[in-house]
Amino acid sequence: MALFREPSITLEGVTVRSVAADALELEVDIRVENPNLVGVTIRDLPFSVFCRTRGESVRLATGNAGQVKIRGKGSTTLAVPVSAHSSGILGAVAAFIASGGVDLEVRGKASIDCIVACPAVPFSKTIRLSAADLAKAFAGKSGGGNKKDGAR
């Protein structure tokens, strides 16, 4: 039986906070579950948000949940705000107009503090933002992306 099991990192969803011609404000929800009896510290949890357009992934933004302590047999969901200020926004808008929505992929790795060497724990998930999600953001309400069945 292993003394230490790596935490489970799951992307719960992406929420559109606001949209402008040159900026996109998002909130990325990441769930961390600790299966161990003792608490663990996530030292670093960097990730990137990509937009998939015409078969290519264009990086829109990067974020980092920073250091997080998770109690033994505990879990927490981290809401991490990120801002996209790049030429990739134009591609995302074009994809949205062409198909009525846009696919966002979030990829990252969690670094865990351990006494012994611990591998980085990767996570990745693609979600679809619909016209309704973006309309809510334009109206000043938070527009939610798909927040069901997270994948590690």
Backbone as a printed PyTorch tensor [residue, N CA C, xyz], in Angstrom:
tensor([[[  0.8440,  -1.1830,   0.0000],
         [  0.0000,   0.0000,   0.0000],
         [  0.8890,   1.2470,   0.0000]],

        [[  0.5810,   2.1820,  -0.8750],
         [  1.3720,   3.3980,  -0.9930],
         [  1.1170,   4.3170,   0.2000]],

        [[  2.1830,   4.9200,   0.7030],
         [  2.0420,   5.8640,   1.8110],
         [  1.4730,   7.1950,   1.3480]],

        [[  1.7810,   7.5580,   0.1080],
         [  1.3210,   8.8380,  -0.4240],
         [  0.6660,   8.6160,  -1.7810]],

        [[ -0.5200,   9.1550,  -1.9360],
         [ -1.1920,   9.1360,  -3.2400],
         [ -1.3220,  10.5760,  -3.7110]],

        [[ -1.0930,  10.7910,  -5.0090],
         [ -1.1510,  12.1560,  -5.5090],
         [ -2.5830,  12.6860,  -5.4880]],

        [[ -2.7220,  13.9780,  -5.2140],
         [ -4.0530,  14.5890,  -5.2190],
         [ -4.6740,  14.5400,  -6.6120]],

        [[ -5.9700,  14.6210,  -6.6580],
         [ -6.7120,  14.6640,  -7.9080],
         [ -6.9920,  16.1270,  -8.2410]],

        [[ -6.6220,  16.5380,  -9.4540],
         [ -6.8450,  17.9120,  -9.9070],
         [ -7.8670,  17.8460, -11.0340]],

        [[ -8.9810,  18.5630, -10.8800],
         [-10.0680,  18.5050, -11.8520],
         [-10.5000,  19.9080, -12.2470]],

        [[-10.6300,  20.1400, -13.5290],
         [-11.1830,  21.4020, -14.0100],
         [-12.6990,  21.3070, -13.9020]],

        [[-13.2870,  22.1550, -13.0700],
         [-14.7370,  22.1560, -12.8800],
         [-15.4450,  22.9860, -13.9390]],

        [[-14.8070,  24.0500, -14.4270],
         [-15.4440,  24.8800, -15.4410],
         [-14.7400,  26.1990, -15.6250]],

        [[-15.2250,  26.9410, -16.6110],
         [-14.7190,  28.2760, -16.9070],
         [-15.9310,  29.1910, -17.0150]],

        [[-15.8720,  30.3150, -16.3300],
         [-16.9510,  31.2910, -16.3650],
         [-16.4510,  32.5610, -17.0320]],

        [[-17.2480,  33.1090, -17.9490],
         [-16.9230,  34.3810, -18.5790],
         [-17.3890,  35.4850, -17.6410]],

        [[-16.4660,  36.3300, -17.2000],
         [-16.8060,  37.4340, -16.2960],
         [-17.1550,  38.7000, -17.0670]],

        [[-16.3830,  38.9810, -18.1270],
         [-16.6880,  40.1420, -18.9730],
         [-15.9910,  39.9750, -20.3210]],

        [[-16.5470,  40.6770, -21.3060],
         [-16.0230,  40.6240, -22.6670],
         [-15.9120,  42.0450, -23.1880]],

        [[-14.7870,  42.3590, -23.8110],
         [-14.5860,  43.6440, -24.4750],
         [-13.8810,  43.3660, -25.7940]],

        [[-13.7340,  44.3840, -26.6140],
         [-13.1070,  44.2040, -27.9280],
         [-11.6810,  43.6850, -27.8140]],

        [[-10.9670,  44.0840, -26.7530],
         [ -9.5690,  43.7000, -26.6280],
         [ -9.2540,  42.8900, -25.3720]],

        [[-10.2880,  42.4660, -24.6490],
         [-10.0300,  41.7250, -23.4090],
         [-11.1680,  40.7620, -23.1020]],

        [[-10.7900,  39.6880, -22.4470],
         [-11.7420,  38.6710, -22.0210],
         [-11.3730,  38.3140, -20.5890]],

        [[-12.3100,  38.5110, -19.6610],
         [-12.0800,  38.1970, -18.2510],
         [-12.7640,  36.8650, -17.9530]],

        [[-11.9800,  35.9000, -17.4770],
         [-12.4930,  34.5660, -17.1820],
         [-12.2460,  34.2100, -15.7270]],

        [[-13.0150,  33.2360, -15.2410],
         [-12.7460,  32.6350, -13.9400],
         [-12.6440,  31.1290, -14.1750]],

        [[-11.5150,  30.5550, -13.7960],
         [-11.2620,  29.1300, -13.9730],
         [-11.4420,  28.4480, -12.6190]],

        [[-12.3410,  27.4620, -12.5630],
         [-12.6250,  26.7420, -11.3220],
         [-11.9170,  25.3950, -11.3380]],

        [[-10.9870,  25.2190, -10.3900],
         [-10.1670,  24.0090, -10.3040],
         [-10.4220,  23.3430,  -8.9530]],

        [[-10.7690,  22.0690,  -8.9910],
         [-11.0250,  21.3120,  -7.7550],
         [ -9.8050,  20.4570,  -7.4350]],

        [[ -9.3680,  20.5170,  -6.1750],
         [ -8.2410,  19.7200,  -5.6980],
         [ -8.7560,  18.8080,  -4.5950]],

        [[ -8.5500,  17.4880,  -4.7540],
         [ -8.9710,  16.5150,  -3.7430],
         [ -7.7430,  15.7740,  -3.2280]],

        [[ -7.6470,  15.6730,  -1.9100],
         [ -6.5200,  15.0020,  -1.2650],
         [ -6.9940,  13.6600,  -0.7000]],

        [[ -6.5450,  12.5400,  -1.2720],
         [ -6.9760,  11.2280,  -0.7890],
         [ -6.1800,  10.7280,   0.4240]],

        [[ -5.1960,  11.4740,   0.8400],
         [ -4.3060,  11.0620,   1.9270],
         [ -4.8690,  11.4010,   3.3060]],

        [[ -4.3890,  10.6950,   4.3210],
         [ -4.8110,  10.9630,   5.6980],
         [ -4.2200,  12.2600,   6.2360]],

        [[ -3.0630,  12.6400,   5.7200],
         [ -2.4130,  13.8810,   6.1480],
         [ -2.5880,  14.9530,   5.0780]],

        [[ -2.5250,  16.1990,   5.5140],
         [ -2.6670,  17.3060,   4.5850],
         [ -1.5120,  17.3970,   3.6010]],

        [[ -1.7690,  18.0100,   2.4580],
         [ -0.7270,  18.2510,   1.4620],
         [ -0.7550,  19.7270,   1.0800]],

        [[  0.3790,  20.1920,   0.5880],
         [  0.4730,  21.5620,   0.0960],
         [  0.7710,  21.5350,  -1.3900]],

        [[ -0.1000,  22.1730,  -2.1490],
         [  0.1660,  22.3940,  -3.5710],
         [  1.0490,  23.6350,  -3.6020]],

        [[  2.2810,  23.4600,  -4.0500],
         [  3.2550,  24.5590,  -4.0610],
         [  2.9390,  25.5670,  -5.1510]],

        [[  2.4770,  25.0570,  -6.2870],
         [  2.2980,  25.8800,  -7.4820],
         [  1.2670,  25.1880,  -8.3560]],

        [[  0.3480,  25.9400,  -8.9720],
         [ -0.6620,  25.3360,  -9.8220],
         [ -0.8650,  26.2090, -11.0650]],

        [[  0.1530,  26.2580, -11.9420],
         [  0.0450,  27.0770, -13.1470],
         [ -0.7850,  26.3780, -14.2280]],

        [[ -1.4650,  27.1710, -15.0530],
         [ -2.2500,  26.6200, -16.1500],
         [ -2.3380,  27.6390, -17.2830]],

        [[ -2.7420,  27.1600, -18.4510],
         [ -2.9640,  28.0190, -19.6180],
         [ -4.3540,  27.7490, -20.1670]],

        [[ -4.9710,  28.8020, -20.7090],
         [ -6.2680,  28.6930, -21.3560],
         [ -6.0450,  28.8750, -22.8500]],

        [[ -6.5010,  27.8940, -23.6230],
         [ -6.3510,  27.9110, -25.0700],
         [ -7.7160,  27.9770, -25.7380]],

        [[ -7.7600,  28.6110, -26.8940],
         [ -8.9580,  28.6230, -27.7300],
         [ -8.6530,  27.7600, -28.9520]],

        [[ -9.5720,  26.8550, -29.2620],
         [ -9.3690,  26.0150, -30.4340],
         [-10.1140,  26.6200, -31.6190]],

        [[ -9.3540,  27.0600, -32.6130],
         [ -9.9390,  27.6160, -33.8350],
         [ -9.2430,  27.0150, -35.0390]],

        [[-10.0490,  26.6030, -35.9920],
         [ -9.5240,  26.0230, -37.2460],
         [ -8.4890,  24.9420, -36.9930]],

        [[ -8.7210,  24.0980, -36.0080],
         [ -7.8210,  22.9870, -35.7260],
         [ -6.5590,  23.3500, -34.9720]],

        [[ -6.4000,  24.6070, -34.6010],
         [ -5.2120,  25.0420, -33.8650],
         [ -5.5980,  25.5160, -32.4690]],

        [[ -4.6750,  25.3610, -31.5290],
         [ -4.8750,  25.8880, -30.1860],
         [ -4.0760,  27.1750, -30.0350]],

        [[ -4.7650,  28.2540, -29.6940],
         [ -4.1280,  29.5510, -29.5040],
         [ -4.2300,  29.9010, -28.0200]],

        [[ -3.0820,  30.1970, -27.3930],
         [ -3.0830,  30.5480, -25.9690],
         [ -3.7270,  31.9220, -25.7850]],

        [[ -4.7670,  31.9450, -24.9390],
         [ -5.4440,  33.2020, -24.6270],
         [ -4.9170,  33.8210, -23.3420]],

        [[ -4.6620,  32.9750, -22.3390],
         [ -4.2830,  33.5010, -21.0310],
         [ -3.5550,  32.4320, -20.2250]],

        [[ -2.8670,  32.8840, -19.1860],
         [ -2.2390,  31.9720, -18.2290],
         [ -2.6640,  32.3980, -16.8310]],

        [[ -2.6460,  31.4460, -15.9280],
         [ -3.0040,  31.7430, -14.5470],
         [ -2.2590,  30.8270, -13.6050]],

        [[ -2.3810,  31.1020, -12.3140],
         [ -1.7460,  30.2720, -11.3010],
         [ -2.5340,  30.4100, -10.0040]],

        [[ -2.9870,  29.2890,  -9.4860],
         [ -3.7330,  29.3090,  -8.2260],
         [ -2.8100,  29.5270,  -7.0390]],

        [[ -1.4860,  29.4180,  -7.2670],
         [ -0.5310,  29.6470,  -6.1900],
         [ -0.5020,  28.5150,  -5.1830]],

        [[ -0.0390,  28.8120,  -3.9870],
         [  0.0990,  27.7920,  -2.9440],
         [ -1.2340,  27.5520,  -2.2500]],

        [[ -1.5670,  26.2660,  -2.1030],
         [ -2.8390,  25.8800,  -1.4840],
         [ -2.5910,  24.7020,  -0.5550]],

        [[ -3.1460,  24.7660,   0.6530],
         [ -3.0510,  23.6450,   1.5880],
         [ -4.3940,  22.9270,   1.6090]],

        [[ -4.3360,  21.5980,   1.4830],
         [ -5.5470,  20.7730,   1.4950],
         [ -5.4350,  19.8030,   2.6620]],

        [[ -6.3990,  19.8250,   3.5540],
         [ -6.3660,  18.9440,   4.7310],
         [ -6.5050,  17.4860,   4.2970]],

        [[ -6.1290,  16.5830,   5.1850],
         [ -6.2480,  15.1570,   4.9070],
         [ -7.6780,  14.7740,   4.5760]],

        [[ -7.8500,  13.9680,   3.5450],
         [ -9.1690,  13.5230,   3.0670],
         [-10.0850,  14.7060,   2.7450]],

        [[ -9.4900,  15.8470,   2.3910],
         [-10.2660,  17.0520,   2.1100],
         [-10.2250,  17.4400,   0.6500]],

        [[-11.0160,  18.4290,   0.3010],
         [-11.0170,  18.9680,  -1.0560],
         [-11.4170,  20.4290,  -1.0140]],

        [[-11.0690,  21.1340,  -2.0640],
         [-11.4480,  22.5360,  -2.1950],
         [-11.5420,  22.8740,  -3.6790]],

        [[-12.3830,  23.8540,  -3.9850],
         [-12.4790,  24.3580,  -5.3500],
         [-11.9170,  25.7700,  -5.3560]],

        [[-10.9640,  25.9930,  -6.2480],
         [-10.2880,  27.2810,  -6.3600],
         [-10.8740,  28.0430,  -7.5370]],

        [[-11.2980,  29.2730,  -7.3190],
         [-11.8010,  30.1370,  -8.3890],
         [-10.6850,  31.1170,  -8.7330]],

        [[-10.0560,  30.9180,  -9.8880],
         [ -8.8800,  31.7080, -10.2630],
         [ -9.2300,  32.6500, -11.4090]],

        [[ -9.1940,  33.9730, -11.1880],
         [ -9.4800,  34.9120, -12.2720],
         [ -8.2830,  35.0240, -13.2190]],

        [[ -8.5690,  35.0820, -14.5140],
         [ -7.5310,  35.3050, -15.5150],
         [ -8.0550,  36.2980, -16.5450]],

        [[ -7.1400,  37.0590, -17.1290],
         [ -7.4780,  38.0300, -18.1630],
         [ -6.7570,  37.6760, -19.4400]],

        [[ -7.4860,  37.7350, -20.5410],
         [ -6.8930,  37.4880, -21.8560],
         [ -6.8180,  38.8180, -22.5930]],

        [[ -5.6110,  39.2170, -22.9120],
         [ -5.3670,  40.4340, -23.6910],
         [ -4.4160,  40.0540, -24.8070]],

        [[ -4.9370,  39.3990, -25.8320],
         [ -4.0480,  38.9530, -26.9000],
         [ -4.7800,  38.9260, -28.2290]],

        [[ -4.0000,  38.7300, -29.2880],
         [ -4.5890,  38.6190, -30.6230],
         [ -5.4320,  37.3460, -30.7360]],

        [[ -5.2450,  36.3920, -29.8250],
         [ -6.0390,  35.1700, -29.8370],
         [ -7.5160,  35.4230, -29.6050]],

        [[ -7.8420,  36.5660, -28.9840],
         [ -9.2440,  36.8910, -28.7360],
         [ -9.9900,  37.0350, -30.0500]],

        [[ -9.3450,  37.6340, -31.0520],
         [-10.0030,  37.7910, -32.3540],
         [-10.3430,  36.4450, -32.9740]],

        [[ -9.4400,  35.4680, -32.8350],
         [ -9.7130,  34.1240, -33.3350],
         [-10.8600,  33.4740, -32.5870]],

        [[-10.9200,  33.7050, -31.2840],
         [-12.0040,  33.1450, -30.4800],
         [-13.3390,  33.7440, -30.8920]],

        [[-13.3550,  35.0560, -31.1310],
         [-14.5870,  35.7130, -31.5680],
         [-15.0030,  35.2070, -32.9450]],

        [[-14.0400,  35.0400, -33.8450],
         [-14.3480,  34.5240, -35.1840],
         [-14.9220,  33.1140, -35.1080]],

        [[-14.3230,  32.2630, -34.2740],
         [-14.8350,  30.9000, -34.1020],
         [-16.2290,  30.9170, -33.4990]],

        [[-16.4470,  31.8230, -32.5640],
         [-17.7520,  31.9430, -31.9350],
         [-18.8180,  32.3250, -32.9650]],

        [[-18.5160,  33.3170, -33.7890],
         [-19.4680,  33.7730, -34.8040],
         [-19.7510,  32.6630, -35.8130]],

        [[-18.7100,  31.9570, -36.2210],
         [-18.8670,  30.9130, -37.2380],
         [-19.6620,  29.7050, -36.7360]],

        [[-19.5260,  29.3690, -35.4510],
         [-20.1470,  28.1320, -34.9770],
         [-21.1320,  28.3070, -33.8170]],

        [[-21.3490,  29.5250, -33.3740],
         [-22.2840,  29.7500, -32.2750],
         [-21.7160,  29.4370, -30.9060]],

        [[-20.4340,  29.2170, -30.8280],
         [-19.7730,  28.9250, -29.5640],
         [-18.2870,  28.8010, -29.7940]],

        [[-17.5580,  28.5720, -28.7240],
         [-16.1070,  28.4250, -28.8500],
         [-15.6330,  27.3790, -27.8440]],

        [[-14.6470,  26.5690, -28.2560],
         [-14.0590,  25.5690, -27.3710],
         [-12.8390,  26.1610, -26.6720]],

        [[-12.8380,  26.0800, -25.3490],
         [-11.6880,  26.5070, -24.5520],
         [-11.0770,  25.2790, -23.8970]],

        [[ -9.7660,  25.1990, -23.9560],
         [ -9.0550,  24.1060, -23.2960],
         [ -8.1830,  24.7050, -22.2020]],

        [[ -8.2350,  24.1030, -21.0230],
         [ -7.3920,  24.5290, -19.9110],
         [ -6.4470,  23.3770, -19.6030]],

        [[ -5.1230,  23.6820, -19.6020],
         [ -4.0970,  22.6750, -19.3050],
         [ -3.1610,  23.2130, -18.2540]],

        [[ -2.7820,  22.3410, -17.3180],
         [ -1.8540,  22.7630, -16.2860],
         [ -1.2540,  21.5950, -15.5460]],

        [[ -0.3960,  21.9130, -14.5680],
         [  0.2580,  20.9070, -13.7260],
         [  0.3910,  21.4660, -12.3270]],

        [[  0.0750,  20.6340, -11.3640],
         [  0.2220,  21.0270,  -9.9610],
         [  1.5270,  20.4710,  -9.4160]],

        [[  2.3090,  21.3140,  -8.7670],
         [  3.5370,  20.8770,  -8.0890],
         [  3.2160,  20.7150,  -6.6140]],

        [[  3.5650,  19.5430,  -6.0730],
         [  3.2070,  19.2080,  -4.7030],
         [  4.4420,  19.2140,  -3.8280]],

        [[  4.3300,  19.7960,  -2.6290],
         [  5.4190,  19.7320,  -1.6510],
         [  5.4010,  18.3620,  -0.9950]],

        [[  6.5310,  17.6590,  -1.0720],
         [  6.6540,  16.3260,  -0.4710],
         [  8.0190,  16.1780,   0.1720]],

        [[  8.1020,  15.2270,   1.0660],
         [  9.3990,  14.8900,   1.6560],
         [ 10.2380,  14.1530,   0.6190]],

        [[  9.5820,  13.2770,  -0.1260],
         [ 10.2540,  12.5560,  -1.2140],
         [  9.8420,  13.1990,  -2.5250]],

        [[ 10.4940,  12.8220,  -3.6110],
         [ 10.1890,  13.3820,  -4.9210],
         [  8.7450,  13.0640,  -5.3190]],

        [[  8.0220,  14.0760,  -5.7220],
         [  6.6410,  13.9050,  -6.1670],
         [  6.5310,  14.4400,  -7.5940]],

        [[  5.9290,  13.6650,  -8.4680],
         [  5.7700,  14.1450,  -9.8380],
         [  4.7110,  15.2390,  -9.9060]],

        [[  4.8010,  16.0920, -10.9190],
         [  3.7630,  17.0940, -11.1420],
         [  2.4860,  16.3620, -11.5480]],

        [[  1.3470,  16.8770, -11.1150],
         [  0.0580,  16.2600, -11.4130],
         [ -0.6060,  17.0670, -12.5330]],

        [[ -0.7250,  16.4880, -13.7370],
         [ -1.3020,  17.2340, -14.8540],
         [ -2.8360,  17.2250, -14.8190]],

        [[ -3.4240,  18.2310, -15.4240],
         [ -4.8680,  18.2470, -15.6420],
         [ -5.1510,  18.9630, -16.9520]],

        [[ -6.2490,  18.5790, -17.5980],
         [ -6.6290,  19.1580, -18.8760],
         [ -8.0980,  18.8670, -19.1400]],

        [[ -8.7880,  19.8370, -19.6870],
         [-10.1740,  19.6320, -20.0800],
         [-10.5580,  20.6890, -21.1000]],

        [[-11.3910,  20.2990, -22.0480],
         [-11.9360,  21.2230, -23.0310],
         [-13.4170,  21.4170, -22.7220]],

        [[-13.8300,  22.6710, -22.7140],
         [-15.2410,  22.9760, -22.4940],
         [-15.7460,  23.8520, -23.6270]],

        [[-17.0340,  23.8820, -23.8030],
         [-17.6620,  24.6870, -24.8490],
         [-18.3690,  25.8710, -24.2050]],

        [[-18.0260,  27.0710, -24.6530],
         [-18.7510,  28.2650, -24.2490],
         [-19.7710,  28.5550, -25.3380]],

        [[-21.0190,  28.6910, -24.9550],
         [-22.0970,  28.8950, -25.9190],
         [-22.4280,  30.3750, -26.0880]],

        [[-23.3240,  30.6450, -27.0200],
         [-23.7930,  32.0130, -27.2330],
         [-24.4480,  32.5520, -25.9660]],

        [[-25.1690,  31.6890, -25.2390],
         [-25.8240,  32.1160, -23.9970],
         [-24.8000,  32.5280, -22.9450]],

        [[-23.6810,  31.7930, -22.8640],
         [-22.6290,  32.1360, -21.8960],
         [-22.0740,  33.5250, -22.1660]],

        [[-21.7940,  33.8250, -23.4330],
         [-21.2350,  35.1300, -23.7750],
         [-22.2740,  36.2320, -23.6490]],

        [[-23.5390,  35.9340, -23.9620],
         [-24.6030,  36.9310, -23.8330],
         [-24.7400,  37.3700, -22.3790]],

        [[-24.6180,  36.4280, -21.4360],
         [-24.6850,  36.7660, -20.0100],
         [-23.5560,  37.7170, -19.6370]],

        [[-22.3630,  37.4740, -20.1850],
         [-21.2200,  38.3390, -19.8790],
         [-21.4410,  39.7430, -20.4390]],

        [[-21.9940,  39.8350, -21.6590],
         [-22.2760,  41.1510, -22.2420],
         [-23.3410,  41.8910, -21.4300]],

        [[-24.2740,  41.1470, -20.8430],
         [-25.3490,  41.7460, -20.0530],
         [-24.8930,  42.1040, -18.6380]],

        [[-23.6480,  41.7860, -18.3010],
         [-23.1250,  42.1120, -16.9850],
         [-23.3050,  41.0200, -15.9590]],

        [[-23.7910,  39.8540, -16.3960],
         [-23.9300,  38.7070, -15.5030],
         [-22.8220,  37.7330, -15.8540]],

        [[-22.4330,  36.9090, -14.9170],
         [-21.4070,  35.9110, -15.1890],
         [-21.9780,  34.8430, -16.0900]],

        [[-21.2550,  34.5280, -17.1640],
         [-21.6670,  33.4720, -18.0690],
         [-20.8820,  32.2240, -17.7710]],

        [[-21.5540,  31.1230, -17.5050],
         [-20.8630,  29.8840, -17.1200],
         [-20.5570,  29.0070, -18.3010]],

        [[-19.3920,  28.3930, -18.2780],
         [-19.0730,  27.3540, -19.2410],
         [-19.5600,  26.0320, -18.6810]],

        [[-19.2620,  24.9880, -19.3350],
         [-19.6620,  23.6530, -18.8950],
         [-18.9590,  23.3460, -17.5740]],

        [[-19.7320,  23.1210, -16.5120],
         [-19.1370,  22.8450, -15.2060],
         [-19.4370,  21.4260, -14.7460]],

        [[-19.7260,  20.5360, -15.6720],
         [-20.0060,  19.1600, -15.2410],
         [-18.9110,  18.2230, -15.6590]],

        [[-18.8820,  17.0810, -15.0510],
         [-17.9560,  15.9490, -15.2730],
         [-16.5360,  16.3490, -15.6070]],

        [[-15.8220,  16.9010, -14.6250],
         [-14.4200,  17.2830, -14.8190],
         [-13.5460,  16.0960, -15.1650]],

        [[-12.5300,  16.3360, -15.9640],
         [-11.5810,  15.2810, -16.3340],
         [-10.2160,  15.6560, -15.8060]],

        [[ -9.4920,  14.6690, -15.4120],
         [ -8.1520,  14.9110, -14.8860],
         [ -7.1630,  14.9790, -15.9860]]])
